[in-house]
Amino acid sequence: MSSQLRVDKILPVDGAPTGGGGGIIQVVNLVKTDSFSTTSTSLVDITGFELSITPKFNTSKIFVLASGYISNQGADHGVHLFFYRTRSGQSDVEVGKSYNQTNPVQSQTGGTFLIQNLDSPATTSAVTYKGRLKTDSGSYNARIGAGGNNGDTNIPESVITLMEVSA
């Protein structure tokens, strides 16, 4: 007696065919377990908070998901977190921002941040997604991955997940 395998559909590992849309082709993830702070009033790259992906198709979308904890050191100044797509030979593209708060009432305030975006890099070359941070006051720190008080040793993780989604 011979065996038979019957299925409605098999999705290739390279994703859904054109027009099929929505298949997850690949997923990459980064977990940052340390904190980062800056007193810069211009956006600076957050050390260790960037992740690259090489899309298999130039029609693919990249679902960008970043989360963590962000805080300020002193009262009356804001902290700003932006997320960018970078690619060799091209200008950086903003793909999200979070906790763009100016002049909070209390010092040592903070909270979680969440960035979600469905980006269209239109390439099969490596692209990098990275976080950048700044403060409104050069006298006080803006931080990610640190609790609300100076010297707090409880460092929540910051995470980036990138998913290539077939078009």
C-alpha positions in Angstrom: 0.0 0.0 0.0 1.4 3.5 -0.9 1.2 6.6 1.3 -0.5 9.8 0.4 0.0 13.3 1.7 -2.8 15.8 1.1 -2.6 19.4 2.0 -4.5 22.5 1.0 -1.4 24.7 0.5 2.3 24.6 1.2 4.0 27.9 1.8 7.6 28.1 0.6 10.4 29.0 3.1 11.1 32.0 1.0 7.7 33.4 1.7 4.4 33.7 -0.1 4.4 34.2 -3.8 3.8 37.7 -5.2 0.2 38.6 -4.5 0.0 36.1 -1.7 1.3 38.6 0.9 1.7 38.4 4.6 4.1 35.5 5.1 6.9 35.8 7.6 10.1 35.1 5.7 12.7 35.7 8.5 12.9 37.1 12.1 15.9 38.6 13.8 16.0 39.7 17.4 18.3 41.7 19.8 18.1 42.0 23.6 20.0 44.8 25.2 20.5 44.1 28.9 22.6 47.1 29.9 21.6 50.8 30.2 22.7 53.8 28.0 22.6 57.5 29.0 23.4 60.7 27.3 23.5 64.4 28.1 23.6 65.3 24.4 20.9 67.7 23.1 21.5 66.2 19.6 20.4 62.7 18.7 23.2 60.1 19.4 23.3 56.4 18.5 22.4 54.2 21.5 25.3 51.9 21.9 24.3 48.2 21.3 20.8 49.1 20.2 20.9 48.4 16.5 20.1 45.3 14.4 20.6 44.4 10.8 18.5 42.3 8.4 19.1 41.4 4.7 15.7 41.1 3.0 15.4 38.2 0.5 13.1 40.2 -1.8 13.1 43.9 -2.7 9.3 43.9 -2.4 9.4 42.7 1.2 8.3 44.9 4.1 10.2 44.9 7.4 8.0 45.0 10.6 10.1 46.9 13.2 9.2 46.4 16.8 11.3 48.0 19.6 10.5 48.3 23.3 12.2 49.0 26.6 12.3 51.5 29.4 13.2 55.2 29.1 13.7 57.8 31.8 15.0 61.3 32.6 17.4 62.3 35.4 16.1 65.7 36.3 12.9 67.8 36.3 11.8 70.2 33.6 13.5 68.5 30.6 12.3 66.0 28.0 13.8 62.9 26.6 13.4 61.9 22.9 13.9 58.5 21.4 13.9 58.0 17.6 14.4 55.0 15.4 16.1 55.1 12.1 16.8 52.8 9.1 20.3 53.1 7.8 21.8 51.7 4.7 25.2 52.1 3.1 25.3 55.0 0.6 21.9 56.3 1.5 20.5 58.9 3.9 19.0 57.7 7.1 15.2 57.4 7.3 13.2 57.9 10.4 10.9 54.9 11.0 9.5 55.8 14.4 9.7 57.9 17.6 8.6 57.4 21.1 8.4 59.2 24.4 8.9 62.5 22.7 8.0 64.3 25.9 9.0 67.8 26.8 9.2 69.3 30.3 7.9 66.5 32.5 6.8 67.7 36.0 9.0 65.4 38.1 12.6 64.3 38.0 13.4 60.6 37.7 10.3 60.0 35.7 10.1 57.4 32.9 8.1 54.6 31.4 8.1 52.0 28.7 8.5 52.9 25.1 7.2 51.0 22.1 7.9 51.6 18.5 6.1 49.7 15.8 6.3 50.3 12.0 5.9 48.4 8.8 8.9 49.7 6.7 9.5 49.4 3.0 13.3 49.4 2.4 13.0 48.3 -1.2 16.3 46.4 -1.3 18.0 43.1 -0.9 21.0 44.7 0.7 21.6 44.7 4.4 19.7 47.4 6.3 20.2 48.4 9.9 17.6 49.7 12.3 19.0 51.7 15.3 17.8 53.8 18.2 18.9 57.4 18.8 18.4 59.3 22.0 18.7 63.0 23.2 17.8 65.2 26.1 16.4 68.7 26.2 18.9 69.8 28.8 22.7 69.1 28.5 22.8 69.1 32.4 20.7 66.0 32.8 20.8 62.5 31.4 18.3 60.8 29.1 18.5 57.1 29.6 17.2 53.8 28.3 17.3 50.6 30.2 17.6 52.2 33.7 15.1 52.5 36.5 13.7 55.9 37.7 16.3 56.6 40.3 20.1 57.3 40.0 22.0 54.2 40.8 19.0 51.9 40.3 20.4 48.5 39.5 17.1 47.2 38.1 17.8 47.4 34.4 14.9 46.3 32.2 15.8 44.8 28.9 15.4 46.8 25.6 14.4 44.7 22.6 14.5 45.1 18.9 12.7 42.5 16.7 12.7 42.7 12.9 10.5 40.6 10.7 10.6 40.3 6.9 7.1 40.1 5.6 6.3 39.1 2.0 4.5 41.6 0.0 
